[in-house]
Amino acid sequence: MHEFSIAKSIINTLDSIAKDRGIKRLKRIWLDVGLLKAVNCDALSFAFNAIKKSYPAIQQSELIVKEIPIGITCKRCGAKKEIFKPIGICTQCGCTELDITSGNELFIDKIETC
């Protein structure tokens, strides 16, 4: 389950930020996760909550995960869509040449401190 390694990396980043900025406690963390990353958000939240207990600045924080749909633009007709499963074909014209415009995200969007 790669969600544990992702959660550990996020926590290490948050811990570094807290130490570097002298922050005693993080209240909420917003995380954007694109659907193309194939991350199970429930498993990621579970892993985050299990690991955070060892980090004083993060122990009581809340992780808010926002799933980002896959954005595609057709190279032939220019149709733009947000989809929730990869389809590989434009639903407007049937073209298979698509630009992916979103869905690959995996980053901390915002941090709220106390």
HELIX and SHEET records of a PDB file:
HELIX    1   1 GLU A    3  ARG A   21  1                                  19    
HELIX    2   2 LEU A   35  LYS A   37  5                                   3    
HELIX    3   3 CYS A   41  ILE A   51  1                                  11    
HELIX    4   4 LYS A   52  SER A   54  5                                   3    
SHEET    1   A 3 GLU A  62  ILE A  68  0                                        
SHEET    2   A 3 LEU A  26  GLY A  34  1                                        
SHEET    3   A 3 LEU A 106  THR A 113 -1                                        
SHEET    1   B 3 LYS A  80  ILE A  83  0                                        
SHEET    2   B 3 ILE A  70  CYS A  74 -1                                        
SHEET    3   B 3 LEU A  98  SER A 102 -1                                        
END                                                                             
